Amino acid sequence: MIRKLIGKVLRRPGKRVLHAKHYGIRREQLHSGALKVCDRLQDAGYEAYVVGGAVRDLLLGKHPKDFDVATSATPEQVKHVFHRARIIGRRFRIVHVPFWDQGQEEIIEVTTFRGASDAPTDETGRILRDNVYGNIEEDAARRDFTVNALYYDPSREEILDFHHGVDDLQHRKLAMIGDPALRYREDPVRMLRAIRLSAKLGLTITPATRKPIDDHARLLENIPSARLFDEMMKLLFSGKAWDCLMALRADGLHRPLFPLLDKLISDEQTRTFLQRALESTDRRIAEDKPVSAGFLFASLLWHEVEALWRKKTSAGEYPVPALVDAMNQVEATVAKRLAIPNRYGAAMKEIWLLQPRFEQRVGQRPFRLLEQARFRAAYDFLMLRAECGLVEQELAQWWTQFLHVDGDTRLALIAGVPKAGASTDKKPRRNRRRSGKSKAGDGQQAG
């Protein structure tokens, strides 16, 4: 009892100033744009710190991709310092400060310290608007997890820790600041964030932080689909996508977000297919290669599309129109919870539509398929299906050989195709001039 009391006293929030170099963090490790934002805001008389995930990741020895800044300046004052900055958001106003690096625009996200005043909420307790500003202590208390309430001052090379976040990182713990149940009601997306960060960073969610999740999972149904999609993207591109999905399922959070998951993993073939698709993306992220959201969503939803497609063709419908109908039906169902943007949805559907064309290996059709913009992504998708026994290995091997040989050998391969595999299209097509060009690119990310 006395030990628990001492622990609570020692865990009381309070400002700790830590020397960043002692923890292996040096100014030159930070993004040049984030340093410029902090330096110019401080020169203008404001407080400014690199905050949150970037500090957390540096302490873990990782290389952050995003560097956010928290400041005492209001959005209008930030824009006055950076004339090209843009104020965005209604629920919580933030400022995007653009910088150009090697010909590409990069954005530093700047937020004003949030205050402790009560924000307007809906009937479930979800915060609707949060534009009350305060000081850095209040801002730290409003952040979600202790490991995210860390502030780095690049001018002094110091870390400000208000909620023992550094200790929690050292003990590999993920703990909510404040009452977890209340914080989940304020923003149910925090439950998804807890799962993602624990899986991505190898942190154990503390019992007090995990306990309310089961009772509050239904609150995700009240979150706009666009926000859910953003969180789904972060989860899928976390570098630990499969682990994140399995952790979501373990806590019941997949039902309001991705209810198809139970069906997908109940079948060994489809489970293997999904796991390999996600692990392939994880490898590309680890190797710093580009990744395709269209390919990932094509993988996530293919089982439903294919099942419906086969049902329609068995009922006598033509293959391609049946596939289009199946795609549209599945997309409409998923759109109720995930607002997949058109650019990703278009890539996803093109990958699907090209799948039956791999079976058309006569005449000029294989050459025309090579010319398709999404050929390489669709080819990778075919390979994945073959690996998992969802399509004949012979078909995958034929296309792999066809892709890497010269023109004469390609003609010989076409001549050797069994008649039964010639075509799934009943209507004759007019022959077109063959082109030797191929859209083969760098793996799945050609899509």
VEXVO-919109 format. One record per residue (C-alpha): residue in three letters; x, y, z. Coordinates in steps of 0.25 Angstrom, whole numbers, plus 5000, padded with zeros to 4 digits. Example, Ala and Ser with C-alpha at 12.3 -4.5 7.8 and 13.67 -1.06 7.14 Angstrom:
// VEXVO-919109
ALA504949825031
SER505549965029
***
This chain:
// VEXVO-919109
MET500050005000
ILE501150105004
ARG501950064991
LYS500750094982
LEU500550224989
ILE502050264987
GLY501850224973
LYS500650314971
VAL501350434977
LEU502650414969
ARG501750404956
ARG501050534958
PRO501150624946
GLY502250734947
LYS503250794938
ARG504550724936
VAL505650784928
LEU506550684922
HIS507850704914
ALA507550644900
LYS509050604897
HIS508950514909
TYR507850434902
GLY508650444889
ILE507850554882
ARG508550664875
ARG508050784868
GLU508650734854
GLN507750614855
LEU506450704853
HIS505850744840
SER506450874835
GLY504950934833
ALA504550904847
LEU505850964852
LYS505551094844
VAL504151094849
CYS504551094864
ASP505751184862
ARG504851294855
LEU503751284865
GLN504651294876
ASP505351414870
ALA503951474869
GLY503851464884
TYR502951334884
GLU503251204891
ALA503451094880
TYR503750944882
VAL503850814873
VAL502750734880
GLY502150594880
GLY502450474871
ALA503850534866
VAL504350544880
ARG503850414884
ASP504450344872
LEU505750414874
LEU505850364888
LEU505550224883
GLY506650234873
LYS505750244861
HIS505750334849
PRO504450424850
LYS503750454837
ASP502850564842
PHE503350684851
ASP502250764857
VAL502450894865
ALA501650944877
THR501651094880
SER501151204889
ALA500851284876
THR499351284871
PRO499151234857
GLU498951374852
GLN500351414858
VAL500951294852
LYS500451334838
HIS501051474841
VAL502451414843
PHE502251324831
HIS501551394820
ARG501351274811
ALA500751184823
ARG499351134822
ILE498351124833
ILE497451004832
GLY496450924841
ARG495150954848
ARG495150854859
PHE496550904863
ARG497251004855
ILE498650984851
VAL499651044842
HIS500450984830
VAL501751054828
PRO502351004814
PHE503850984811
TRP504450944799
ASP505550824799
GLN506150774787
GLY505050824778
GLN503950764787
GLU503050844796
GLU503050794811
ILE502050834821
ILE502350874836
GLU501150864844
VAL501050974855
THR500050964866
THR499751074877
PHE499751024891
ARG498350974895
GLY497751024908
ALA496950954919
SER495651014917
ASP494450924914
ALA494250904899
PRO492850884893
THR492450734892
ASP491350644886
GLU490450554894
THR491550444895
GLY492550544900
ARG493350554887
ILE494050694886
LEU493450774874
ARG494350894874
ASP495650914882
ASN496151054879
VAL496451104893
TYR497851144894
GLY498751134907
ASN500151104912
ILE501150994910
GLU500750924923
GLU499250924919
ASP499650874905
ALA500450754911
ALA499250714919
ARG498350724906
ARG499250624899
ASP498850474898
PHE499950394903
THR501150424912
VAL502150384902
ASN501550494892
ALA501550604903
LEU503050634900
TYR503650764896
TYR504950784890
ASP505550924890
PRO506650934879
SER507251064883
ARG507551004897
GLU507650864893
GLU506650824904
ILE505550734906
LEU504350774914
ASP503550654920
PHE502250684928
HIS501650544930
HIS502850444931
GLY502850414916
VAL504350384916
ASP504250284927
ASP503050214920
LEU503850204908
GLN505050144915
HIS504050044922
ARG503350024908
LYS501950064913
LEU500850144906
ALA500050214917
MET498850314915
ILE498950454921
GLY497750474930
ASP496550384931
PRO496650284919
ALA495150274919
LEU494850424918
ARG496050434908
TYR495450334899
ARG494050394900
GLU494650534896
ASP495350464884
PRO495050314881
VAL496150314870
ARG497150314882
MET496750164883
LEU497250134869
ARG498450224872
ALA498750144885
ILE498750014877
ARG499550064865
LEU500650124874
SER500750004883
ALA500949914871
LYS501850004863
LEU502750044875
GLY502749914883
LEU502049984895
THR501149914905
ILE499849984907
THR499650004922
PRO498449924928
ALA497750064932
THR497950114918
ARG497449984911
LYS496249944921
PRO495250054916
ILE495450014901
ASP494449894901
ASP493349984906
HIS493650104897
ALA493950034884
ARG492550064879
LEU492850214879
LEU493650204867
GLU492350194859
ASN492150334862
ILE493450384855
PRO493450434841
SER493850334831
ALA494950434826
ARG495650434839
LEU495550274840
PHE496150264827
ASP497350354831
GLU497550264843
MET497450144834
MET498550194825
LYS499450224837
LEU499150084842
LEU499450014829
PHE500650094826
SER501250084840
GLY502249974836
LYS501449874845
ALA500149864838
TRP499849724841
ASP500149734855
CYS499349864856
LEU498149784849
MET498249674859
ALA498349764871
LEU497149834866
ARG496349704865
ALA496849664879
ASP496249784885
GLY494949784876
LEU495249914869
HIS495249854855
ARG493749844855
PRO493349994854
LEU494650014845
PHE494749884836
PRO493749784840
LEU494149694828
LEU495449654836
ASP494749534843
LYS494249474830
LEU495649494824
ILE496449424834
SER495449314836
ASP495949244823
GLU497449204823
GLN497649244808
THR497049384809
ARG497749404823
THR499149364817
PHE498849454805
LEU498549574813
GLN499649554823
ARG500649544811
ALA500149664805
LEU500349744817
GLU501649684821
SER502149724806
THR501749864809
ASP502449864822
ARG503749814815
ARG503649934805
ILE503450034816
ALA504649974824
GLU505449984811
ASP504950124809
LYS504250094795
PRO502950154791
VAL501650084794
SER500350084788
ALA499050104796
GLY498250054784
PHE499049924784
LEU498749904799
PHE497249934798
ALA497149844786
SER497749734795
LEU496849764807
LEU495549754799
TRP495849654788
HIS495249534795
GLU493949604796
VAL494049644781
GLU494449514776
ALA493349434784
LEU492349524778
TRP492949524764
ARG492949364764
LYS491549364769
LYS491049454757
THR491849374747
SER491249244752
ALA489849304750
GLY490249324735
GLU490749474735
TYR491849514726
PRO493249514734
VAL493649664732
PRO492249724734
ALA492049634746
LEU493449674752
VAL493049824750
ASP491749804757
ALA492449724769
MET493449834770
ASN492349944771
GLN491549874781
VAL492749844790
GLU493249984789
ALA491850044793
THR491849954805
VAL493249994810
ALA492950144807
LYS491950144818
ARG493150144828
LEU494450174820
ALA494350294810
ILE495450234801
PRO495850354792
ASN495650344777
ARG497150334774
TYR497350214782
GLY495950154778
ALA496250164764
ALA497650094765
MET496949984773
LYS495949964763
GLU496949964751
ILE497749854758
TRP496449774760
LEU495949794745
LEU497349744740
GLN497249614747
PRO496349544737
ARG497149594725
PHE498349514730
GLU497649394725
GLN497449454711
ARG498749404705
VAL498549394690
GLY498849494679
GLN499149634683
ARG498449634696
PRO499749604705
PHE500449714698
ARG499249814700
LEU499249774715
LEU500749804716
GLU500449954712
GLN499449974723
ALA499850084733
ARG499549984745
PHE500149864739
ARG501249844749
ALA500349864761
ALA499349764755
TYR500449664752
ASP500949674766
PHE499549654771
LEU499449524761
MET500749474767
LEU500149494781
ARG498949414778
ALA499749304772
GLU500649294784
CYS499449274793
GLY498749174783
LEU497649264779
VAL498049254764
GLU498849144756
GLN500349154757
GLU500449124743
LEU499849254739
ALA500749334748
GLN501949264743
TRP501549284729
TRP501449434731
THR502749444739
GLN503449374727
PHE502649464717
LEU503049594724
HIS504549564723
VAL504849504709
ASP504949564695
GLY503949584685
ASP504149444677
THR504049364690
ARG502849444694
LEU502149394681
ALA502549254684
LEU501949264698
ILE500649314692
ALA500649204682
GLY500849104693
VAL499649144701
PRO498549034703
LYS497249074696
ALA496549054709
GLY497249174714
ALA497149264702
SER496049364706
THR494949394715
ASP494349504706
LYS493249454696
LYS493349574687
PRO494449574676
ARG495349694676
ARG496049774665
ASN497549744664
ARG498349864668
ARG499849884664
ARG500749824675
SER501649914683
GLY502949864690
LYS502749964701
SER502449914715
LYS501849984728
ALA502749894737
GLY503249974748
ASP503749964762
GLY502849854768
GLN501449884773
GLN501650034774
ALA501450054759
GLY499950054764
***
